[in-house]
C-alpha cells in the first residue's frame, strides 16, 4: 500500500504509524490499525506491507483493499524504538519472519538511498519462496554489501537457499560472529518467541536482542 503525504513524513526506519480508515459497516475490530512503515524517510509516499486474506479479513482490511488512487487514509502517531543503533560501526543481525520484514525493508532502503555502509546480515524466513517480499530491493542490497540469507520451510525445485527453521546450528553456520552483533527479531509473535529462545540458548546476551512482533491484524 502506497500513501502520498503532503509533506515529508518525519520518522526513523523501523517505526510504525497509526492508521485510521473510517468506513461503513465497521466490525468489532474497529477502524484503526498500527502498521510498521516499510518505506525509507524523506519520501513523498509512505509504504505499508500488508497481508490480505479475503475470506477472513476484517471490515478495515476489506475497505483498505477497495481504496482507489486519491482516497484518503489518515496517518498519525508515528512512534517506536525498533530502530538501528546510531553507532554505524556496530554489527547488526536482522531476523525476519513473513511480513515482519517490513521494518527491515525501511532500514535497508534508507541505507541504499543515503549510500550508508553498515555491517548487516539479514536472515529472512518464510513458508515458501513465493512468500519472500521485497526481494528485488534485498538483491540490490546484496550488491551494496548487506548480506541476505533466505530460509523456507517448503522449497520448490531449484531452490538454493536455506531449508527448515532458524535453529542454533543454522545461526552458527551462517553468522559465525553472532555474539558480536546486535540482533533484531521481527515477525509473528510465536516466531519471535521461538527465535529469542534460540538466541538465549546460543548464549546471546539479553541486552543485545531487540524484538518487534506483528499481531496478525486481519
Buried (B, 14 or more C-beta within 10 A) or exposed (E): BEBEEEEEBEBBBBBBBBBBBEBEEBEEBEBEBBBBBBBBBEBEEBBBBBBEEEEEBBBBBBBBEEBEEEEEBBBEEBEBEBBBEEEEEBBBBBBBBBBBBBBBBBBBBBBBEEEEEBBBBBBBBBEEBEBBBBEEBBEBBEEBEBBBBBBBEEBEEEEEBBEEBBBBEBBEEBBEEBEEBBBBBBBBEEBBBBBBEBBEEBEBEEEBBBBBBBEEBB
